[in-house]
Amino acid sequence: MSQDLNTDRVYVFLKSLLDPDAFGMAVTAEVRDEARVLLGMAKTEIPSTHDAVKGYN
């Protein structure tokens, strides 16, 4: 099996995880947030532990 990690293809795939017309609605919010991190963006869907409501976690 080839390990083709072509940067452009990886970028397109990560962006597709955020696109509701591609994989965006099929993956969890956690996956979308991790894709954002890898793309250099801020997480937007899952609150960080600093933002969590006391007693919620």
All heavy atoms as TSV, in Angstrom:
chain	resi	resn	atom	element	x	y	z
A	1	MET	N	N	0.837	-1.179	0.000
A	1	MET	CA	C	0.000	0.000	0.000
A	1	MET	C	C	0.882	1.243	0.000
A	1	MET	O	O	1.788	1.386	0.810
A	1	MET	CB	C	-0.899	-0.017	1.231
A	1	MET	CG	C	-1.853	1.130	1.309
A	1	MET	SD	S	-2.986	0.807	2.672
A	1	MET	CE	C	-3.583	2.414	2.923
A	2	SER	N	N	0.607	2.139	-0.878
A	2	SER	CA	C	1.395	3.359	-1.021
A	2	SER	C	C	1.088	4.340	0.102
A	2	SER	O	O	-0.054	4.497	0.509
A	2	SER	CB	C	1.088	4.016	-2.369
A	2	SER	OG	O	1.712	5.272	-2.443
A	3	GLN	N	N	2.092	5.014	0.584
A	3	GLN	CA	C	1.944	6.032	1.619
A	3	GLN	C	C	2.034	7.416	0.985
A	3	GLN	O	O	2.875	8.227	1.347
A	3	GLN	CB	C	3.012	5.858	2.706
A	3	GLN	CG	C	2.849	4.606	3.521
A	3	GLN	CD	C	1.587	4.631	4.373
A	3	GLN	OE1	O	1.174	5.660	4.876
A	3	GLN	NE2	N	0.967	3.489	4.506
A	4	ASP	N	N	1.157	7.692	0.037
A	4	ASP	CA	C	1.151	8.968	-0.678
A	4	ASP	C	C	0.533	10.041	0.205
A	4	ASP	O	O	-0.685	10.148	0.321
A	4	ASP	CB	C	0.380	8.844	-1.987
A	4	ASP	CG	C	0.367	10.148	-2.777
A	4	ASP	OD1	O	1.204	11.023	-2.482
A	4	ASP	OD2	O	-0.465	10.282	-3.674
A	5	LEU	N	N	1.363	10.821	0.873
A	5	LEU	CA	C	0.890	11.894	1.733
A	5	LEU	C	C	1.117	13.235	1.058
A	5	LEU	O	O	1.615	14.180	1.667
A	5	LEU	CB	C	1.588	11.834	3.096
A	5	LEU	CG	C	1.253	10.610	3.941
A	5	LEU	CD1	C	2.030	10.615	5.245
A	5	LEU	CD2	C	-0.233	10.519	4.213
A	6	ASN	N	N	0.723	13.317	-0.188
A	6	ASN	CA	C	0.827	14.546	-0.948
A	6	ASN	C	C	0.131	15.661	-0.190
A	6	ASN	O	O	-1.046	15.557	0.156
A	6	ASN	CB	C	0.190	14.330	-2.320
A	6	ASN	CG	C	0.195	15.577	-3.164
A	6	ASN	OD1	O	-0.531	16.520	-2.870
A	6	ASN	ND2	N	0.998	15.570	-4.199
A	7	THR	N	N	0.844	16.731	0.069
A	7	THR	CA	C	0.338	17.839	0.874
A	7	THR	C	C	-0.970	18.399	0.326
A	7	THR	O	O	-1.898	18.668	1.094
A	7	THR	CB	C	1.399	18.954	0.965
A	7	THR	OG1	O	2.606	18.395	1.475
A	7	THR	CG2	C	0.945	20.066	1.867
A	8	ASP	N	N	-1.075	18.564	-0.956
A	8	ASP	CA	C	-2.294	19.119	-1.545
A	8	ASP	C	C	-3.491	18.196	-1.322
A	8	ASP	O	O	-4.584	18.659	-0.996
A	8	ASP	CB	C	-2.111	19.373	-3.042
A	8	ASP	CG	C	-1.099	20.471	-3.326
A	8	ASP	OD1	O	-0.929	21.365	-2.464
A	8	ASP	OD2	O	-0.486	20.430	-4.400
A	9	ARG	N	N	-3.279	16.912	-1.467
A	9	ARG	CA	C	-4.374	15.953	-1.271
A	9	ARG	C	C	-4.794	15.897	0.185
A	9	ARG	O	O	-5.991	15.790	0.491
A	9	ARG	CB	C	-3.956	14.569	-1.757
A	9	ARG	CG	C	-3.825	14.514	-3.285
A	9	ARG	CD	C	-3.451	13.155	-3.780
A	9	ARG	NE	N	-4.522	12.209	-3.432
A	9	ARG	CZ	C	-4.379	10.891	-3.490
A	9	ARG	NH1	N	-3.235	10.361	-3.881
A	9	ARG	NH2	N	-5.372	10.095	-3.171
A	10	VAL	N	N	-3.843	15.957	1.096
A	10	VAL	CA	C	-4.162	15.961	2.527
A	10	VAL	C	C	-4.947	17.216	2.876
A	10	VAL	O	O	-5.954	17.155	3.591
A	10	VAL	CB	C	-2.879	15.843	3.383
A	10	VAL	CG1	C	-3.183	16.053	4.859
A	10	VAL	CG2	C	-2.214	14.497	3.156
A	11	TYR	N	N	-4.525	18.357	2.365
A	11	TYR	CA	C	-5.222	19.621	2.608
A	11	TYR	C	C	-6.659	19.559	2.106
A	11	TYR	O	O	-7.600	19.928	2.821
A	11	TYR	CB	C	-4.462	20.769	1.934
A	11	TYR	CG	C	-5.121	22.112	2.102
A	11	TYR	CD1	C	-4.935	22.841	3.270
A	11	TYR	CD2	C	-5.929	22.642	1.095
A	11	TYR	CE1	C	-5.551	24.075	3.428
A	11	TYR	CE2	C	-6.542	23.870	1.255
A	11	TYR	CZ	C	-6.349	24.586	2.423
A	11	TYR	OH	O	-6.970	25.797	2.585
A	12	VAL	N	N	-6.859	19.056	0.907
A	12	VAL	CA	C	-8.199	18.940	0.329
A	12	VAL	C	C	-9.062	18.011	1.189
A	12	VAL	O	O	-10.233	18.296	1.452
A	12	VAL	CB	C	-8.131	18.461	-1.138
A	12	VAL	CG1	C	-9.502	18.058	-1.656
A	12	VAL	CG2	C	-7.517	19.545	-2.009
A	13	PHE	N	N	-8.487	16.905	1.638
A	13	PHE	CA	C	-9.242	15.982	2.481
A	13	PHE	C	C	-9.640	16.635	3.803
A	13	PHE	O	O	-10.790	16.530	4.234
A	13	PHE	CB	C	-8.441	14.706	2.743
A	13	PHE	CG	C	-9.116	13.792	3.717
A	13	PHE	CD1	C	-10.276	13.112	3.361
A	13	PHE	CD2	C	-8.625	13.626	4.994
A	13	PHE	CE1	C	-10.920	12.274	4.268
A	13	PHE	CE2	C	-9.262	12.797	5.902
A	13	PHE	CZ	C	-10.415	12.118	5.538
A	14	LEU	N	N	-8.690	17.308	4.452
A	14	LEU	CA	C	-9.012	17.968	5.720
A	14	LEU	C	C	-10.104	19.010	5.535
A	14	LEU	O	O	-11.014	19.118	6.365
A	14	LEU	CB	C	-7.758	18.597	6.331
A	14	LEU	CG	C	-6.708	17.613	6.850
A	14	LEU	CD1	C	-5.451	18.357	7.251
A	14	LEU	CD2	C	-7.269	16.800	8.003
A	15	LYS	N	N	-10.028	19.769	4.460
A	15	LYS	CA	C	-11.079	20.760	4.172
A	15	LYS	C	C	-12.422	20.072	3.942
A	15	LYS	O	O	-13.468	20.596	4.341
A	15	LYS	CB	C	-10.709	21.611	2.963
A	15	LYS	CG	C	-9.535	22.545	3.175
A	15	LYS	CD	C	-9.864	23.685	4.094
A	15	LYS	CE	C	-10.645	24.730	3.328
A	15	LYS	NZ	N	-10.836	25.960	4.067
A	16	SER	N	N	-12.422	18.887	3.332
A	16	SER	CA	C	-13.680	18.175	3.081
A	16	SER	C	C	-14.346	17.733	4.378
A	16	SER	O	O	-15.563	17.558	4.425
A	16	SER	CB	C	-13.452	16.983	2.150
A	16	SER	OG	O	-12.816	15.913	2.831
A	17	LEU	N	N	-13.556	17.552	5.430
A	17	LEU	CA	C	-14.123	17.199	6.726
A	17	LEU	C	C	-14.915	18.358	7.332
A	17	LEU	O	O	-15.737	18.150	8.226
A	17	LEU	CB	C	-13.026	16.759	7.698
A	17	LEU	CG	C	-12.274	15.485	7.329
A	17	LEU	CD1	C	-11.153	15.242	8.324
A	17	LEU	CD2	C	-13.210	14.293	7.252
A	18	LEU	N	N	-14.668	19.562	6.859
A	18	LEU	CA	C	-15.382	20.745	7.347
A	18	LEU	C	C	-16.548	21.133	6.450
A	18	LEU	O	O	-17.392	21.937	6.838
A	18	LEU	CB	C	-14.408	21.924	7.457
A	18	LEU	CG	C	-13.163	21.698	8.311
A	18	LEU	CD1	C	-12.286	22.931	8.280
A	18	LEU	CD2	C	-13.538	21.318	9.718
A	19	ASP	N	N	-16.602	20.573	5.266
A	19	ASP	CA	C	-17.606	20.934	4.268
A	19	ASP	C	C	-18.873	20.094	4.461
A	19	ASP	O	O	-18.843	18.874	4.305
A	19	ASP	CB	C	-17.033	20.691	2.870
A	19	ASP	CG	C	-17.967	21.086	1.748
A	19	ASP	OD1	O	-19.137	21.444	2.015
A	19	ASP	OD2	O	-17.531	21.026	0.594
A	20	PRO	N	N	-20.008	20.741	4.782
A	20	PRO	CA	C	-21.231	19.969	4.992
A	20	PRO	C	C	-21.715	19.236	3.734
A	20	PRO	O	O	-22.465	18.273	3.835
A	20	PRO	CB	C	-22.259	21.009	5.440
A	20	PRO	CG	C	-21.660	22.331	5.193
A	20	PRO	CD	C	-20.187	22.152	5.006
A	21	ASP	N	N	-21.273	19.661	2.574
A	21	ASP	CA	C	-21.643	18.972	1.342
A	21	ASP	C	C	-20.704	17.808	1.022
A	21	ASP	O	O	-20.962	17.044	0.092
A	21	ASP	CB	C	-21.654	19.944	0.164
A	21	ASP	CG	C	-22.767	20.975	0.282
A	21	ASP	OD1	O	-23.834	20.627	0.852
A	21	ASP	OD2	O	-22.578	22.110	-0.166
A	22	ALA	N	N	-19.637	17.669	1.780
A	22	ALA	CA	C	-18.712	16.543	1.603
A	22	ALA	C	C	-18.871	15.620	2.821
A	22	ALA	O	O	-19.916	15.020	3.002
A	22	ALA	CB	C	-17.288	17.043	1.433
A	23	PHE	N	N	-17.851	15.553	3.681
A	23	PHE	CA	C	-17.897	14.677	4.854
A	23	PHE	C	C	-18.332	15.391	6.123
A	23	PHE	O	O	-18.519	14.761	7.162
A	23	PHE	CB	C	-16.515	14.061	5.112
A	23	PHE	CG	C	-16.036	13.162	4.026
A	23	PHE	CD1	C	-14.904	13.480	3.299
A	23	PHE	CD2	C	-16.705	11.989	3.729
A	23	PHE	CE1	C	-14.446	12.645	2.298
A	23	PHE	CE2	C	-16.261	11.148	2.725
A	23	PHE	CZ	C	-15.125	11.483	2.007
A	24	GLY	N	N	-18.482	16.698	6.067
A	24	GLY	CA	C	-18.721	17.499	7.270
A	24	GLY	C	C	-19.884	17.066	8.138
A	24	GLY	O	O	-19.815	17.166	9.357
A	25	MET	N	N	-20.959	16.574	7.538
A	25	MET	CA	C	-22.108	16.141	8.331
A	25	MET	C	C	-21.974	14.683	8.775
A	25	MET	O	O	-22.736	14.212	9.602
A	25	MET	CB	C	-23.402	16.329	7.538
A	25	MET	CG	C	-23.670	17.773	7.165
A	25	MET	SD	S	-23.684	18.915	8.569
A	25	MET	CE	C	-25.189	18.433	9.377
A	26	ALA	N	N	-20.988	13.976	8.246
A	26	ALA	CA	C	-20.808	12.559	8.564
A	26	ALA	C	C	-19.795	12.332	9.688
A	26	ALA	O	O	-19.698	11.220	10.198
A	26	ALA	CB	C	-20.362	11.797	7.319
A	27	VAL	N	N	-19.071	13.365	10.058
A	27	VAL	CA	C	-18.069	13.225	11.110
A	27	VAL	C	C	-18.503	14.031	12.330
A	27	VAL	O	O	-19.299	14.957	12.234
A	27	VAL	CB	C	-16.658	13.669	10.642
A	27	VAL	CG1	C	-16.181	12.802	9.496
A	27	VAL	CG2	C	-16.629	15.131	10.262
A	28	THR	N	N	-17.950	13.685	13.477
A	28	THR	CA	C	-18.325	14.355	14.717
A	28	THR	C	C	-17.689	15.739	14.813
A	28	THR	O	O	-16.730	16.064	14.102
A	28	THR	CB	C	-17.870	13.534	15.933
A	28	THR	OG1	O	-16.432	13.472	15.940
A	28	THR	CG2	C	-18.460	12.135	15.911
A	29	ALA	N	N	-18.214	16.523	15.732
A	29	ALA	CA	C	-17.667	17.862	15.987
A	29	ALA	C	C	-16.206	17.772	16.411
A	29	ALA	O	O	-15.398	18.631	16.052
A	29	ALA	CB	C	-18.499	18.570	17.055
A	30	GLU	N	N	-15.858	16.727	17.160
A	30	GLU	CA	C	-14.463	16.553	17.590
A	30	GLU	C	C	-13.537	16.361	16.394
A	30	GLU	O	O	-12.436	16.924	16.356
A	30	GLU	CB	C	-14.334	15.338	18.531
A	30	GLU	CG	C	-15.007	15.530	19.871
A	30	GLU	CD	C	-16.482	15.123	19.893
A	30	GLU	OE1	O	-17.042	14.778	18.841
A	30	GLU	OE2	O	-17.060	15.151	20.990
A	31	VAL	N	N	-13.990	15.586	15.409
A	31	VAL	CA	C	-13.178	15.365	14.207
A	31	VAL	C	C	-13.045	16.669	13.429
A	31	VAL	O	O	-11.951	17.016	12.966
A	31	VAL	CB	C	-13.789	14.252	13.325
A	31	VAL	CG1	C	-13.093	14.182	11.975
A	31	VAL	CG2	C	-13.716	12.913	14.041
A	32	ARG	N	N	-14.131	17.407	13.281
A	32	ARG	CA	C	-14.061	18.688	12.574
A	32	ARG	C	C	-13.111	19.646	13.284
A	32	ARG	O	O	-12.311	20.326	12.640
A	32	ARG	CB	C	-15.454	19.303	12.435
A	32	ARG	CG	C	-16.334	18.558	11.453
A	32	ARG	CD	C	-17.620	19.298	11.159
A	32	ARG	NE	N	-18.454	19.500	12.327
A	32	ARG	CZ	C	-19.385	18.655	12.768
A	32	ARG	NH1	N	-19.612	17.530	12.114
A	32	ARG	NH2	N	-20.101	18.935	13.829
A	33	ASP	N	N	-13.169	19.698	14.618
A	33	ASP	CA	C	-12.262	20.587	15.344
A	33	ASP	C	C	-10.805	20.164	15.180
A	33	ASP	O	O	-9.924	21.016	15.031
A	33	ASP	CB	C	-12.637	20.662	16.825
A	33	ASP	CG	C	-13.593	21.794	17.140
A	33	ASP	OD1	O	-13.836	22.651	16.259
A	33	ASP	OD2	O	-14.094	21.843	18.274
A	34	GLU	N	N	-10.528	18.881	15.194
A	34	GLU	CA	C	-9.142	18.428	14.996
A	34	GLU	C	C	-8.671	18.735	13.581
A	34	GLU	O	O	-7.505	19.080	13.374
A	34	GLU	CB	C	-8.994	16.947	15.328
A	34	GLU	CG	C	-9.119	16.654	16.820
A	34	GLU	CD	C	-8.151	17.471	17.682
A	34	GLU	OE1	O	-6.967	17.593	17.322
A	34	GLU	OE2	O	-8.595	17.975	18.722
A	35	ALA	N	N	-9.558	18.644	12.603
A	35	ALA	CA	C	-9.201	19.027	11.230
A	35	ALA	C	C	-8.860	20.512	11.191
A	35	ALA	O	O	-7.900	20.919	10.525
A	35	ALA	CB	C	-10.346	18.714	10.268
A	36	ARG	N	N	-9.641	21.322	11.899
A	36	ARG	CA	C	-9.342	22.764	11.967
A	36	ARG	C	C	-7.946	23.012	12.537
A	36	ARG	O	O	-7.197	23.832	12.019
A	36	ARG	CB	C	-10.382	23.480	12.825
A	36	ARG	CG	C	-11.693	23.665	12.140
A	36	ARG	CD	C	-12.677	24.466	13.024
A	36	ARG	NE	N	-13.941	24.577	12.347
A	36	ARG	CZ	C	-14.937	23.708	12.488
A	36	ARG	NH1	N	-14.820	22.686	13.312
A	36	ARG	NH2	N	-16.059	23.868	11.814
A	37	VAL	N	N	-7.614	22.302	13.623
A	37	VAL	CA	C	-6.286	22.469	14.241
A	37	VAL	C	C	-5.189	22.142	13.236
A	37	VAL	O	O	-4.217	22.889	13.093
A	37	VAL	CB	C	-6.162	21.597	15.503
A	37	VAL	CG1	C	-4.726	21.556	16.006
A	37	VAL	CG2	C	-7.097	22.107	16.593
A	38	LEU	N	N	-5.338	21.043	12.516
A	38	LEU	CA	C	-4.328	20.657	11.523
A	38	LEU	C	C	-4.234	21.654	10.373
A	38	LEU	O	O	-3.184	21.773	9.748
A	38	LEU	CB	C	-4.629	19.258	10.985
A	38	LEU	CG	C	-4.456	18.129	12.000
A	38	LEU	CD1	C	-4.989	16.825	11.440
A	38	LEU	CD2	C	-3.005	17.992	12.407
A	39	LEU	N	N	-5.331	22.374	10.118
A	39	LEU	CA	C	-5.331	23.399	9.070
A	39	LEU	C	C	-4.895	24.767	9.601
A	39	LEU	O	O	-4.884	25.739	8.863
A	39	LEU	CB	C	-6.736	23.508	8.453
A	39	LEU	CG	C	-7.164	22.309	7.618
A	39	LEU	CD1	C	-8.660	22.374	7.331
A	39	LEU	CD2	C	-6.369	22.253	6.322
A	40	GLY	N	N	-4.548	24.824	10.882
A	40	GLY	CA	C	-4.079	26.081	11.465
A	40	GLY	C	C	-5.204	27.002	11.903
A	40	GLY	O	O	-4.993	28.202	12.071
A	41	MET	N	N	-6.377	26.447	12.084
A	41	MET	CA	C	-7.540	27.226	12.496
A	41	MET	C	C	-7.846	26.946	13.969
A	41	MET	O	O	-7.378	25.968	14.539
A	41	MET	CB	C	-8.752	26.842	11.636
A	41	MET	CG	C	-8.535	27.017	10.152
A	41	MET	SD	S	-9.741	26.139	9.131
A	41	MET	CE	C	-11.211	27.077	9.443
A	42	ALA	N	N	-8.659	27.792	14.562
A	42	ALA	CA	C	-9.076	27.593	15.951
A	42	ALA	C	C	-10.225	26.601	16.016
A	42	ALA	O	O	-11.053	26.529	15.105
A	42	ALA	CB	C	-9.508	28.919	16.555
A	43	LYS	N	N	-10.264	25.834	17.113
A	43	LYS	CA	C	-11.413	24.970	17.357
A	43	LYS	C	C	-12.631	25.853	17.577
A	43	LYS	O	O	-12.545	26.892	18.212
A	43	LYS	CB	C	-11.189	24.101	18.589
A	43	LYS	CG	C	-10.129	23.046	18.412
A	43	LYS	CD	C	-10.033	22.179	19.646
A	43	LYS	CE	C	-9.001	21.088	19.470
A	43	LYS	NZ	N	-8.962	20.186	20.624
A	44	THR	N	N	-13.779	25.433	17.070
A	44	THR	CA	C	-14.978	26.253	17.215
A	44	THR	C	C	-16.167	25.502	17.784
A	44	THR	O	O	-17.133	26.126	18.197
A	44	THR	CB	C	-15.416	26.838	15.853
A	44	THR	OG1	O	-15.730	25.763	14.973
A	44	THR	CG2	C	-14.340	27.707	15.251
A	45	GLU	N	N	-16.117	24.186	17.820
A	45	GLU	CA	C	-17.306	23.432	18.204
A	45	GLU	C	C	-17.264	22.833	19.600
A	45	GLU	O	O	-18.295	22.717	20.247
A	45	GLU	CB	C	-17.559	22.323	17.186
A	45	GLU	CG	C	-17.809	22.890	15.793
A	45	GLU	CD	C	-18.323	21.853	14.841
A	45	GLU	OE1	O	-19.424	21.337	15.085
A	45	GLU	OE2	O	-17.620	21.564	13.867
A	46	ILE	N	N	-16.120	22.427	20.061
A	46	ILE	CA	C	-15.995	21.787	21.362
A	46	ILE	C	C	-15.324	22.770	22.317
A	46	ILE	O	O	-14.212	23.221	22.058
A	46	ILE	CB	C	-15.147	20.495	21.274
A	46	ILE	CG1	C	-15.737	19.546	20.232
A	46	ILE	CG2	C	-15.031	19.834	22.631
A	46	ILE	CD1	C	-17.145	19.098	20.514
A	47	PRO	N	N	-16.003	23.114	23.425
A	47	PRO	CA	C	-15.375	24.057	24.364
A	47	PRO	C	C	-14.115	23.449	24.978
A	47	PRO	O	O	-14.063	22.247	25.236
A	47	PRO	CB	C	-16.440	24.286	25.427
A	47	PRO	CG	C	-17.439	23.208	25.257
A	47	PRO	CD	C	-17.287	22.653	23.874
A	48	SER	N	N	-13.124	24.291	25.161
A	48	SER	CA	C	-11.905	23.819	25.816
A	48	SER	C	C	-12.189	23.648	27.298
A	48	SER	O	O	-13.212	24.099	27.813
A	48	SER	CB	C	-10.766	24.816	25.606
A	48	SER	OG	O	-10.999	25.977	26.381
A	49	THR	N	N	-11.288	23.011	28.011
A	49	THR	CA	C	-11.487	22.804	29.445
A	49	THR	C	C	-11.539	24.132	30.181
A	49	THR	O	O	-12.152	24.235	31.229
A	49	THR	CB	C	-10.378	21.926	30.038
A	49	THR	OG1	O	-9.108	22.522	29.744
A	49	THR	CG2	C	-10.425	20.531	29.476
A	50	HIS	N	N	-10.934	25.180	29.607
A	50	HIS	CA	C	-10.972	26.503	30.227
A	50	HIS	C	C	-12.349	27.130	30.100
A	50	HIS	O	O	-12.745	27.937	30.920
A	50	HIS	CB	C	-9.926	27.431	29.592
A	50	HIS	CG	C	-8.540	26.902	29.705
A	50	HIS	ND1	N	-7.876	26.800	30.891
A	50	HIS	CD2	C	-7.694	26.427	28.767
A	50	HIS	CE1	C	-6.673	26.287	30.689
A	50	HIS	NE2	N	-6.536	26.042	29.399
A	51	ASP	N	N	-13.099	26.743	29.070
A	51	ASP	CA	C	-14.428	27.302	28.825
A	51	ASP	C	C	-15.552	26.475	29.433
A	51	ASP	O	O	-16.688	26.890	29.430
A	51	ASP	CB	C	-14.680	27.414	27.313
A	51	ASP	CG	C	-13.692	28.336	26.629
A	51	ASP	OD1	O	-13.154	29.236	27.304
A	51	ASP	OD2	O	-13.441	28.144	25.428
A	52	ALA	N	N	-15.209	25.297	29.933
A	52	ALA	CA	C	-16.243	24.404	30.439
A	52	ALA	C	C	-16.931	24.980	31.667
A	52	ALA	O	O	-16.313	25.640	32.501
A	52	ALA	CB	C	-15.630	23.039	30.784
A	53	VAL	N	N	-18.204	24.719	31.760
A	53	VAL	CA	C	-18.986	25.173	32.916
A	53	VAL	C	C	-18.580	24.348	34.126
A	53	VAL	O	O	-18.461	23.131	34.052
A	53	VAL	CB	C	-20.491	25.003	32.631
A	53	VAL	CG1	C	-21.322	25.402	33.838
A	53	VAL	CG2	C	-20.892	25.789	31.406
A	54	LYS	N	N	-18.367	25.020	35.247
A	54	LYS	CA	C	-17.934	24.310	36.465
A	54	LYS	C	C	-18.952	23.236	36.823
A	54	LYS	O	O	-20.153	23.503	36.864
A	54	LYS	CB	C	-17.784	25.307	37.615
A	54	LYS	CG	C	-17.215	24.685	38.857
A	54	LYS	CD	C	-16.990	25.708	39.928
A	54	LYS	CE	C	-16.385	25.052	41.143
A	54	LYS	NZ	N	-16.109	26.002	42.183
A	55	GLY	N	N	-18.463	22.029	37.066
A	55	GLY	CA	C	-19.311	20.929	37.428
A	55	GLY	C	C	-19.902	20.180	36.254
A	55	GLY	O	O	-20.521	19.136	36.417
A	56	TYR	N	N	-19.745	20.695	35.039
A	56	TYR	CA	C	-20.297	20.042	33.862
A	56	TYR	C	C	-19.463	18.845	33.460
A	56	TYR	O	O	-19.991	17.832	33.040
A	56	TYR	CB	C	-20.394	21.044	32.703
A	56	TYR	CG	C	-20.983	20.453	31.441
A	56	TYR	CD1	C	-22.339	20.187	31.368
A	56	TYR	CD2	C	-20.191	20.180	30.346
A	56	TYR	CE1	C	-22.891	19.660	30.204
A	56	TYR	CE2	C	-20.726	19.642	29.194
A	56	TYR	CZ	C	-22.074	19.393	29.128
A	56	TYR	OH	O	-22.614	18.860	28.000
A	57	ASN	N	N	-18.132	18.952	33.574
A	57	ASN	CA	C	-17.251	17.864	33.145
A	57	ASN	C	C	-17.005	16.933	34.296
A	57	ASN	O	O	-16.596	17.146	35.287
A	57	ASN	CB	C	-15.938	18.396	32.597
A	57	ASN	CG	C	-16.171	19.146	31.308
A	57	ASN	OD1	O	-17.300	19.457	30.950
A	57	ASN	ND2	N	-15.112	19.453	30.627
